[in-house]
């Protein structure tokens, strides 16, 4: 998840639900909001 993998795929491989991953492992995403926003903007701009 911290490297931008699809949450459903990460959850399946971790044998957990997306809800569990986003609740328990959310610390993996701390401090990365700016990088994710940049990535999203790049994808949307094509």
C-alpha positions in Angstrom: 0.0 0.0 0.0 2.8 2.4 0.9 4.2 2.0 -2.6 0.9 2.7 -4.4 -0.4 -0.8 -5.0 -4.1 -1.2 -5.4 -5.7 -1.6 -2.0 -7.8 -4.6 -3.0 -4.7 -6.5 -4.3 -2.7 -5.7 -1.2 -5.5 -6.8 1.0 -5.9 -10.1 -0.9 -2.2 -10.8 -0.6 -2.1 -9.9 3.0 -5.2 -12.1 3.6 -7.0 -9.1 5.1 -9.8 -6.8 4.1 -9.2 -3.3 2.7 -10.8 -2.0 5.9 -8.3 -3.8 8.1 -5.4 -2.6 6.0 -6.5 1.0 6.0 -7.1 0.9 9.8 -4.2 -1.1 11.0 -1.6 -0.3 8.4 -2.5 3.3 7.8 0.8 4.4 9.3 2.5 3.3 6.1 0.8 6.2 4.4 1.8 8.9 6.9 3.8 11.7 5.3 3.2 10.5 1.8 0.1 12.6 1.0 2.0 15.1 -1.1 3.6 12.3 -3.2 0.3 10.6 -3.7 -1.4 13.8 -4.7 1.4 14.5 -7.3 1.0 11.0 -8.7 -2.8 11.3 -9.0 -2.4 14.7 -10.7 0.1 13.3 -13.2 -2.3 10.4 -14.0 -5.3 12.6 -14.4 -3.4 15.1 -16.6 -2.4 12.3 -18.9 
